[in-house]
Each structure stands twice: as structure tokens, then as C-alpha cells.
Amino acid sequence: MVSYYVSTQPQPNGEHAVHRSGCEQLPDEPYRVFLGAFTDCHEAVLSAKRHFPYANGCTRCLQECHTG
């Protein structure tokens, strides 16, 4: 399982990006929420939507979960 995080700061389009641990675009500690460890990114994005309804997968580390 992989650890996932969601950014607390929205992007210009209003979305909060979900990142995999180790992503080069993962925000620093005060600007992210740990979502947990999941078997796939789809579960992580669903979890992030509980915090931020407009969550979306990162275009770098979660292209398979980015809807765009």
C-alpha cells in the first residue's frame, strides 16, 4: 500500500491535488493532510473528497486518477 496526501491549498482552478508519497510536487507539511495508505489512487481521491469536494489526482504522480 502507498501513502497519499491532499493539498490544503487549492490550485487556481479550485481543485485540491492528491499526491502519492514521494511526489516532487507534494506540498510541505503544513500545507497537506495525510489521507492514509490505500491500494490504489482512486480510493485516495475518494477519501480526499471528504475533506475537499473538488479533489483531483496530481498530474505528475497520479495521472491515472486525474480527471481533467
PDB file with one MODEL, atoms N, CA, C and O in Angstrom:
MODEL        1
ATOM      1  N   MET A   1       0.851  -1.187   0.000  1.00  0.00           N
ATOM      2  CA  MET A   1       0.000   0.000   0.000  1.00  0.00           C
ATOM      3  C   MET A   1       0.890   1.241   0.000  1.00  0.00           C
ATOM      4  O   MET A   1       2.030   1.225   0.466  1.00  0.00           O
ATOM      5  N   VAL A   2       0.329   2.297  -0.535  1.00  0.00           N
ATOM      6  CA  VAL A   2       1.051   3.556  -0.706  1.00  0.00           C
ATOM      7  C   VAL A   2       0.374   4.634   0.136  1.00  0.00           C
ATOM      8  O   VAL A   2      -0.848   4.627   0.288  1.00  0.00           O
ATOM      9  N   SER A   3       1.164   5.563   0.684  1.00  0.00           N
ATOM     10  CA  SER A   3       0.628   6.689   1.454  1.00  0.00           C
ATOM     11  C   SER A   3       0.246   7.824   0.511  1.00  0.00           C
ATOM     12  O   SER A   3       0.945   8.108  -0.462  1.00  0.00           O
ATOM     13  N   TYR A   4      -0.874   8.465   0.819  1.00  0.00           N
ATOM     14  CA  TYR A   4      -1.391   9.557  -0.010  1.00  0.00           C
ATOM     15  C   TYR A   4      -1.685  10.785   0.845  1.00  0.00           C
ATOM     16  O   TYR A   4      -1.990  10.682   2.034  1.00  0.00           O
ATOM     17  N   TYR A   5      -1.585  11.940   0.212  1.00  0.00           N
ATOM     18  CA  TYR A   5      -1.806  13.236   0.863  1.00  0.00           C
ATOM     19  C   TYR A   5      -2.653  14.106  -0.057  1.00  0.00           C
ATOM     20  O   TYR A   5      -2.682  13.906  -1.272  1.00  0.00           O
ATOM     21  N   VAL A   6      -3.344  15.080   0.545  1.00  0.00           N
ATOM     22  CA  VAL A   6      -4.072  16.067  -0.243  1.00  0.00           C
ATOM     23  C   VAL A   6      -3.590  17.447   0.181  1.00  0.00           C
ATOM     24  O   VAL A   6      -3.376  17.714   1.364  1.00  0.00           O
ATOM     25  N   SER A   7      -3.428  18.302  -0.793  1.00  0.00           N
ATOM     26  CA  SER A   7      -3.005  19.673  -0.539  1.00  0.00           C
ATOM     27  C   SER A   7      -4.146  20.449   0.106  1.00  0.00           C
ATOM     28  O   SER A   7      -5.300  20.326  -0.306  1.00  0.00           O
ATOM     29  N   THR A   8      -3.821  21.248   1.119  1.00  0.00           N
ATOM     30  CA  THR A   8      -4.843  22.073   1.773  1.00  0.00           C
ATOM     31  C   THR A   8      -5.078  23.380   1.019  1.00  0.00           C
ATOM     32  O   THR A   8      -6.057  24.083   1.269  1.00  0.00           O
ATOM     33  N   GLN A   9      -4.181  23.696   0.105  1.00  0.00           N
ATOM     34  CA  GLN A   9      -4.317  24.928  -0.661  1.00  0.00           C
ATOM     35  C   GLN A   9      -4.800  24.587  -2.077  1.00  0.00           C
ATOM     36  O   GLN A   9      -4.172  23.791  -2.775  1.00  0.00           O
ATOM     37  N   PRO A  10      -5.893  25.178  -2.484  1.00  0.00           N
ATOM     38  CA  PRO A  10      -6.419  24.864  -3.816  1.00  0.00           C
ATOM     39  C   PRO A  10      -5.543  25.423  -4.930  1.00  0.00           C
ATOM     40  O   PRO A  10      -4.845  26.423  -4.763  1.00  0.00           O
ATOM     41  N   GLN A  11      -5.603  24.756  -6.049  1.00  0.00           N
ATOM     42  CA  GLN A  11      -4.947  25.239  -7.255  1.00  0.00           C
ATOM     43  C   GLN A  11      -5.788  26.382  -7.824  1.00  0.00           C
ATOM     44  O   GLN A  11      -6.905  26.605  -7.356  1.00  0.00           O
ATOM     45  N   PRO A  12      -5.285  27.108  -8.816  1.00  0.00           N
ATOM     46  CA  PRO A  12      -6.062  28.225  -9.386  1.00  0.00           C
ATOM     47  C   PRO A  12      -7.462  27.823  -9.874  1.00  0.00           C
ATOM     48  O   PRO A  12      -8.370  28.655  -9.889  1.00  0.00           O
ATOM     49  N   ASN A  13      -7.643  26.564 -10.270  1.00  0.00           N
ATOM     50  CA  ASN A  13      -8.954  26.111 -10.742  1.00  0.00           C
ATOM     51  C   ASN A  13      -9.869  25.653  -9.595  1.00  0.00           C
ATOM     52  O   ASN A  13     -10.992  25.214  -9.840  1.00  0.00           O
ATOM     53  N   GLY A  14      -9.396  25.754  -8.350  1.00  0.00           N
ATOM     54  CA  GLY A  14     -10.205  25.399  -7.190  1.00  0.00           C
ATOM     55  C   GLY A  14     -10.041  23.974  -6.720  1.00  0.00           C
ATOM     56  O   GLY A  14     -10.603  23.608  -5.688  1.00  0.00           O
ATOM     57  N   GLU A  15      -9.291  23.155  -7.438  1.00  0.00           N
ATOM     58  CA  GLU A  15      -9.083  21.754  -7.049  1.00  0.00           C
ATOM     59  C   GLU A  15      -7.957  21.615  -6.026  1.00  0.00           C
ATOM     60  O   GLU A  15      -6.994  22.381  -6.011  1.00  0.00           O
ATOM     61  N   HIS A  16      -8.118  20.612  -5.179  1.00  0.00           N
ATOM     62  CA  HIS A  16      -7.080  20.247  -4.219  1.00  0.00           C
ATOM     63  C   HIS A  16      -6.417  18.976  -4.746  1.00  0.00           C
ATOM     64  O   HIS A  16      -7.083  17.958  -4.937  1.00  0.00           O
ATOM     65  N   ALA A  17      -5.115  19.035  -4.978  1.00  0.00           N
ATOM     66  CA  ALA A  17      -4.399  17.918  -5.588  1.00  0.00           C
ATOM     67  C   ALA A  17      -4.093  16.816  -4.573  1.00  0.00           C
ATOM     68  O   ALA A  17      -3.669  17.083  -3.448  1.00  0.00           O
ATOM     69  N   VAL A  18      -4.316  15.587  -4.995  1.00  0.00           N
ATOM     70  CA  VAL A  18      -3.972  14.403  -4.206  1.00  0.00           C
ATOM     71  C   VAL A  18      -2.634  13.890  -4.730  1.00  0.00           C
ATOM     72  O   VAL A  18      -2.442  13.749  -5.938  1.00  0.00           O
ATOM     73  N   HIS A  19      -1.709  13.611  -3.804  1.00  0.00           N
ATOM     74  CA  HIS A  19      -0.362  13.188  -4.165  1.00  0.00           C
ATOM     75  C   HIS A  19      -0.005  11.864  -3.505  1.00  0.00           C
ATOM     76  O   HIS A  19      -0.474  11.540  -2.414  1.00  0.00           O
ATOM     77  N   ARG A  20       0.824  11.122  -4.188  1.00  0.00           N
ATOM     78  CA  ARG A  20       1.436   9.910  -3.652  1.00  0.00           C
ATOM     79  C   ARG A  20       2.673  10.335  -2.859  1.00  0.00           C
ATOM     80  O   ARG A  20       3.330  11.314  -3.213  1.00  0.00           O
ATOM     81  N   SER A  21       2.989   9.613  -1.806  1.00  0.00           N
ATOM     82  CA  SER A  21       4.202   9.880  -1.039  1.00  0.00           C
ATOM     83  C   SER A  21       5.402   9.877  -1.980  1.00  0.00           C
ATOM     84  O   SER A  21       5.533   8.986  -2.818  1.00  0.00           O
ATOM     85  N   GLY A  22       6.273  10.866  -1.843  1.00  0.00           N
ATOM     86  CA  GLY A  22       7.456  10.949  -2.682  1.00  0.00           C
ATOM     87  C   GLY A  22       7.297  11.804  -3.928  1.00  0.00           C
ATOM     88  O   GLY A  22       8.270  12.020  -4.650  1.00  0.00           O
ATOM     89  N   CYS A  23       6.106  12.292  -4.195  1.00  0.00           N
ATOM     90  CA  CYS A  23       5.875  13.128  -5.372  1.00  0.00           C
ATOM     91  C   CYS A  23       6.697  14.412  -5.263  1.00  0.00           C
ATOM     92  O   CYS A  23       6.786  15.009  -4.191  1.00  0.00           O
ATOM     93  N   GLU A  24       7.291  14.828  -6.370  1.00  0.00           N
ATOM     94  CA  GLU A  24       8.092  16.051  -6.376  1.00  0.00           C
ATOM     95  C   GLU A  24       7.242  17.300  -6.153  1.00  0.00           C
ATOM     96  O   GLU A  24       7.780  18.353  -5.811  1.00  0.00           O
ATOM     97  N   GLN A  25       5.930  17.201  -6.341  1.00  0.00           N
ATOM     98  CA  GLN A  25       5.043  18.349  -6.132  1.00  0.00           C
ATOM     99  C   GLN A  25       4.276  18.267  -4.810  1.00  0.00           C
ATOM    100  O   GLN A  25       3.382  19.076  -4.561  1.00  0.00           O
ATOM    101  N   LEU A  26       4.619  17.303  -3.972  1.00  0.00           N
ATOM    102  CA  LEU A  26       3.962  17.161  -2.667  1.00  0.00           C
ATOM    103  C   LEU A  26       4.243  18.408  -1.826  1.00  0.00           C
ATOM    104  O   LEU A  26       5.404  18.765  -1.626  1.00  0.00           O
ATOM    105  N   PRO A  27       3.204  19.071  -1.337  1.00  0.00           N
ATOM    106  CA  PRO A  27       3.416  20.279  -0.531  1.00  0.00           C
ATOM    107  C   PRO A  27       4.132  19.971   0.784  1.00  0.00           C
ATOM    108  O   PRO A  27       4.137  18.834   1.257  1.00  0.00           O
ATOM    109  N   ASP A  28       4.728  20.998   1.355  1.00  0.00           N
ATOM    110  CA  ASP A  28       5.375  20.858   2.657  1.00  0.00           C
ATOM    111  C   ASP A  28       4.331  20.533   3.725  1.00  0.00           C
ATOM    112  O   ASP A  28       3.132  20.725   3.525  1.00  0.00           O
ATOM    113  N   GLU A  29       4.814  20.043   4.852  1.00  0.00           N
ATOM    114  CA  GLU A  29       3.989  19.552   5.964  1.00  0.00           C
ATOM    115  C   GLU A  29       2.786  20.436   6.330  1.00  0.00           C
ATOM    116  O   GLU A  29       1.680  19.904   6.423  1.00  0.00           O
ATOM    117  N   PRO A  30       2.932  21.719   6.537  1.00  0.00           N
ATOM    118  CA  PRO A  30       1.748  22.475   6.972  1.00  0.00           C
ATOM    119  C   PRO A  30       0.672  22.652   5.900  1.00  0.00           C
ATOM    120  O   PRO A  30      -0.426  23.121   6.201  1.00  0.00           O
ATOM    121  N   TYR A  31       0.972  22.284   4.664  1.00  0.00           N
ATOM    122  CA  TYR A  31       0.042  22.521   3.560  1.00  0.00           C
ATOM    123  C   TYR A  31      -0.518  21.242   2.959  1.00  0.00           C
ATOM    124  O   TYR A  31      -0.919  21.217   1.795  1.00  0.00           O
ATOM    125  N   ARG A  32      -0.542  20.180   3.758  1.00  0.00           N
ATOM    126  CA  ARG A  32      -1.079  18.904   3.282  1.00  0.00           C
ATOM    127  C   ARG A  32      -1.743  18.158   4.429  1.00  0.00           C
ATOM    128  O   ARG A  32      -1.456  18.398   5.602  1.00  0.00           O
ATOM    129  N   VAL A  33      -2.642  17.241   4.060  1.00  0.00           N
ATOM    130  CA  VAL A  33      -3.331  16.370   5.017  1.00  0.00           C
ATOM    131  C   VAL A  33      -3.017  14.932   4.610  1.00  0.00           C
ATOM    132  O   VAL A  33      -3.158  14.554   3.447  1.00  0.00           O
ATOM    133  N   PHE A  34      -2.593  14.146   5.586  1.00  0.00           N
ATOM    134  CA  PHE A  34      -2.343  12.725   5.334  1.00  0.00           C
ATOM    135  C   PHE A  34      -3.690  12.028   5.206  1.00  0.00           C
ATOM    136  O   PHE A  34      -4.526  12.105   6.106  1.00  0.00           O
ATOM    137  N   LEU A  35      -3.896  11.349   4.087  1.00  0.00           N
ATOM    138  CA  LEU A  35      -5.161  10.650   3.849  1.00  0.00           C
ATOM    139  C   LEU A  35      -5.123   9.218   4.342  1.00  0.00           C
ATOM    140  O   LEU A  35      -6.147   8.673   4.753  1.00  0.00           O
ATOM    141  N   GLY A  36      -3.954   8.608   4.305  1.00  0.00           N
ATOM    142  CA  GLY A  36      -3.817   7.217   4.711  1.00  0.00           C
ATOM    143  C   GLY A  36      -3.100   6.420   3.643  1.00  0.00           C
ATOM    144  O   GLY A  36      -2.613   6.970   2.655  1.00  0.00           O
ATOM    145  N   ALA A  37      -3.042   5.121   3.857  1.00  0.00           N
ATOM    146  CA  ALA A  37      -2.432   4.197   2.898  1.00  0.00           C
ATOM    147  C   ALA A  37      -3.550   3.457   2.177  1.00  0.00           C
ATOM    148  O   ALA A  37      -4.463   2.923   2.807  1.00  0.00           O
ATOM    149  N   PHE A  38      -3.471   3.433   0.868  1.00  0.00           N
ATOM    150  CA  PHE A  38      -4.511   2.818   0.052  1.00  0.00           C
ATOM    151  C   PHE A  38      -3.888   1.902  -0.992  1.00  0.00           C
ATOM    152  O   PHE A  38      -2.712   2.031  -1.330  1.00  0.00           O
ATOM    153  N   THR A  39      -4.690   0.983  -1.492  1.00  0.00           N
ATOM    154  CA  THR A  39      -4.207   0.063  -2.520  1.00  0.00           C
ATOM    155  C   THR A  39      -4.174   0.705  -3.898  1.00  0.00           C
ATOM    156  O   THR A  39      -3.429   0.265  -4.773  1.00  0.00           O
ATOM    157  N   ASP A  40      -4.988   1.755  -4.097  1.00  0.00           N
ATOM    158  CA  ASP A  40      -4.931   2.471  -5.378  1.00  0.00           C
ATOM    159  C   ASP A  40      -5.327   3.931  -5.187  1.00  0.00           C
ATOM    160  O   ASP A  40      -5.896   4.309  -4.163  1.00  0.00           O
ATOM    161  N   CYS A  41      -5.018   4.736  -6.188  1.00  0.00           N
ATOM    162  CA  CYS A  41      -5.247   6.171  -6.081  1.00  0.00           C
ATOM    163  C   CYS A  41      -6.729   6.544  -6.105  1.00  0.00           C
ATOM    164  O   CYS A  41      -7.108   7.597  -5.593  1.00  0.00           O
ATOM    165  N   HIS A  42      -7.560   5.701  -6.687  1.00  0.00           N
ATOM    166  CA  HIS A  42      -8.995   6.007  -6.728  1.00  0.00           C
ATOM    167  C   HIS A  42      -9.566   6.076  -5.310  1.00  0.00           C
ATOM    168  O   HIS A  42     -10.383   6.946  -5.010  1.00  0.00           O
ATOM    169  N   GLU A  43      -9.139   5.169  -4.447  1.00  0.00           N
ATOM    170  CA  GLU A  43      -9.578   5.196  -3.048  1.00  0.00           C
ATOM    171  C   GLU A  43      -9.085   6.465  -2.363  1.00  0.00           C
ATOM    172  O   GLU A  43      -9.815   7.078  -1.583  1.00  0.00           O
ATOM    173  N   ALA A  44      -7.849   6.857  -2.653  1.00  0.00           N
ATOM    174  CA  ALA A  44      -7.274   8.059  -2.041  1.00  0.00           C
ATOM    175  C   ALA A  44      -8.036   9.309  -2.466  1.00  0.00           C
ATOM    176  O   ALA A  44      -8.305  10.176  -1.634  1.00  0.00           O
ATOM    177  N   VAL A  45      -8.383   9.416  -3.733  1.00  0.00           N
ATOM    178  CA  VAL A  45      -9.132  10.589  -4.214  1.00  0.00           C
ATOM    179  C   VAL A  45     -10.519  10.624  -3.568  1.00  0.00           C
ATOM    180  O   VAL A  45     -10.989  11.695  -3.182  1.00  0.00           O
ATOM    181  N   LEU A  46     -11.167   9.491  -3.447  1.00  0.00           N
ATOM    182  CA  LEU A  46     -12.476   9.457  -2.761  1.00  0.00           C
ATOM    183  C   LEU A  46     -12.348   9.924  -1.314  1.00  0.00           C
ATOM    184  O   LEU A  46     -13.195  10.670  -0.822  1.00  0.00           O
ATOM    185  N   SER A  47     -11.303   9.490  -0.642  1.00  0.00           N
ATOM    186  CA  SER A  47     -11.064   9.920   0.735  1.00  0.00           C
ATOM    187  C   SER A  47     -10.824  11.427   0.795  1.00  0.00           C
ATOM    188  O   SER A  47     -11.340  12.101   1.687  1.00  0.00           O
ATOM    189  N   ALA A  48     -10.050  11.956  -0.140  1.00  0.00           N
ATOM    190  CA  ALA A  48      -9.758  13.392  -0.169  1.00  0.00           C
ATOM    191  C   ALA A  48     -11.022  14.210  -0.366  1.00  0.00           C
ATOM    192  O   ALA A  48     -11.134  15.316   0.163  1.00  0.00           O
ATOM    193  N   LYS A  49     -11.974  13.681  -1.122  1.00  0.00           N
ATOM    194  CA  LYS A  49     -13.218  14.409  -1.384  1.00  0.00           C
ATOM    195  C   LYS A  49     -14.065  14.577  -0.127  1.00  0.00           C
ATOM    196  O   LYS A  49     -14.980  15.399  -0.103  1.00  0.00           O
ATOM    197  N   ARG A  50     -13.768  13.808   0.914  1.00  0.00           N
ATOM    198  CA  ARG A  50     -14.457  14.014   2.197  1.00  0.00           C
ATOM    199  C   ARG A  50     -13.989  15.317   2.844  1.00  0.00           C
ATOM    200  O   ARG A  50     -14.747  15.966   3.565  1.00  0.00           O
ATOM    201  N   HIS A  51     -12.743  15.691   2.582  1.00  0.00           N
ATOM    202  CA  HIS A  51     -12.177  16.940   3.102  1.00  0.00           C
ATOM    203  C   HIS A  51     -12.439  18.104   2.147  1.00  0.00           C
ATOM    204  O   HIS A  51     -12.830  19.198   2.553  1.00  0.00           O
ATOM    205  N   PHE A  52     -12.210  17.828   0.869  1.00  0.00           N
ATOM    206  CA  PHE A  52     -12.304  18.855  -0.171  1.00  0.00           C
ATOM    207  C   PHE A  52     -13.076  18.274  -1.357  1.00  0.00           C
ATOM    208  O   PHE A  52     -12.538  17.445  -2.091  1.00  0.00           O
ATOM    209  N   PRO A  53     -14.318  18.693  -1.555  1.00  0.00           N
ATOM    210  CA  PRO A  53     -15.156  18.121  -2.617  1.00  0.00           C
ATOM    211  C   PRO A  53     -14.540  18.182  -4.009  1.00  0.00           C
ATOM    212  O   PRO A  53     -14.852  17.352  -4.864  1.00  0.00           O
ATOM    213  N   TYR A  54     -13.665  19.164  -4.241  1.00  0.00           N
ATOM    214  CA  TYR A  54     -13.058  19.307  -5.566  1.00  0.00           C
ATOM    215  C   TYR A  54     -11.628  18.788  -5.581  1.00  0.00           C
ATOM    216  O   TYR A  54     -10.732  19.450  -6.104  1.00  0.00           O
ATOM    217  N   ALA A  55     -11.411  17.611  -5.013  1.00  0.00           N
ATOM    218  CA  ALA A  55     -10.093  16.971  -5.026  1.00  0.00           C
ATOM    219  C   ALA A  55      -9.902  16.237  -6.357  1.00  0.00           C
ATOM    220  O   ALA A  55     -10.860  15.758  -6.964  1.00  0.00           O
ATOM    221  N   ASN A  56      -8.645  16.162  -6.791  1.00  0.00           N
ATOM    222  CA  ASN A  56      -8.319  15.512  -8.056  1.00  0.00           C
ATOM    223  C   ASN A  56      -6.896  14.967  -7.954  1.00  0.00           C
ATOM    224  O   ASN A  56      -6.085  15.488  -7.187  1.00  0.00           O
ATOM    225  N   GLY A  57      -6.595  13.943  -8.705  1.00  0.00           N
ATOM    226  CA  GLY A  57      -5.262  13.372  -8.718  1.00  0.00           C
ATOM    227  C   GLY A  57      -4.238  14.328  -9.298  1.00  0.00           C
ATOM    228  O   GLY A  57      -4.536  15.080 -10.227  1.00  0.00           O
ATOM    229  N   CYS A  58      -3.039  14.300  -8.753  1.00  0.00           N
ATOM    230  CA  CYS A  58      -1.922  15.116  -9.237  1.00  0.00           C
ATOM    231  C   CYS A  58      -1.602  14.745 -10.686  1.00  0.00           C
ATOM    232  O   CYS A  58      -1.623  13.568 -11.047  1.00  0.00           O
ATOM    233  N   THR A  59      -1.309  15.737 -11.504  1.00  0.00           N
ATOM    234  CA  THR A  59      -0.981  15.482 -12.909  1.00  0.00           C
ATOM    235  C   THR A  59       0.382  14.821 -13.076  1.00  0.00           C
ATOM    236  O   THR A  59       0.674  14.273 -14.139  1.00  0.00           O
ATOM    237  N   ARG A  60       1.213  14.863 -12.053  1.00  0.00           N
ATOM    238  CA  ARG A  60       2.543  14.235 -12.113  1.00  0.00           C
ATOM    239  C   ARG A  60       2.525  12.802 -11.603  1.00  0.00           C
ATOM    240  O   ARG A  60       2.906  11.876 -12.318  1.00  0.00           O
ATOM    241  N   CYS A  61       2.080  12.624 -10.362  1.00  0.00           N
ATOM    242  CA  CYS A  61       2.215  11.312  -9.726  1.00  0.00           C
ATOM    243  C   CYS A  61       0.959  10.443  -9.811  1.00  0.00           C
ATOM    244  O   CYS A  61       1.030   9.236  -9.580  1.00  0.00           O
ATOM    245  N   LEU A  62      -0.183  11.037 -10.137  1.00  0.00           N
ATOM    246  CA  LEU A  62      -1.439  10.275 -10.188  1.00  0.00           C
ATOM    247  C   LEU A  62      -2.199  10.540 -11.477  1.00  0.00           C
ATOM    248  O   LEU A  62      -3.401  10.806 -11.455  1.00  0.00           O
ATOM    249  N   GLN A  63      -1.500  10.467 -12.594  1.00  0.00           N
ATOM    250  CA  GLN A  63      -2.149  10.740 -13.878  1.00  0.00           C
ATOM    251  C   GLN A  63      -3.347   9.835 -14.107  1.00  0.00           C
ATOM    252  O   GLN A  63      -4.331  10.251 -14.717  1.00  0.00           O
ATOM    253  N   GLU A  64      -3.272   8.581 -13.616  1.00  0.00           N
ATOM    254  CA  GLU A  64      -4.371   7.640 -13.819  1.00  0.00           C
ATOM    255  C   GLU A  64      -5.617   8.021 -13.021  1.00  0.00           C
ATOM    256  O   GLU A  64      -6.706   7.511 -13.288  1.00  0.00           O
ATOM    257  N   CYS A  65      -5.459   8.918 -12.041  1.00  0.00           N
ATOM    258  CA  CYS A  65      -6.596   9.362 -11.232  1.00  0.00           C
ATOM    259  C   CYS A  65      -6.910  10.833 -11.423  1.00  0.00           C
ATOM    260  O   CYS A  65      -7.703  11.402 -10.674  1.00  0.00           O
ATOM    261  N   HIS A  66      -6.303  11.445 -12.410  1.00  0.00           N
ATOM    262  CA  HIS A  66      -6.577  12.846 -12.710  1.00  0.00           C
ATOM    263  C   HIS A  66      -7.678  12.925 -13.759  1.00  0.00           C
ATOM    264  O   HIS A  66      -7.578  12.343 -14.839  1.00  0.00           O
ATOM    265  N   THR A  67      -8.723  13.656 -13.416  1.00  0.00           N
ATOM    266  CA  THR A  67      -9.783  13.890 -14.398  1.00  0.00           C
ATOM    267  C   THR A  67      -9.656  15.323 -14.851  1.00  0.00           C
ATOM    268  O   THR A  67      -9.633  16.235 -14.024  1.00  0.00           O
ATOM    269  N   GLY A  68      -9.577  15.533 -16.108  1.00  0.00           N
ATOM    270  CA  GLY A  68      -9.275  16.864 -16.446  1.00  0.00           C
ATOM    271  C   GLY A  68      -9.740  17.492 -17.617  1.00  0.00           C
ATOM    272  O   GLY A  68      -9.436  18.662 -17.852  1.00  0.00           O
TER     273      GLY A  68
ENDMDL
END
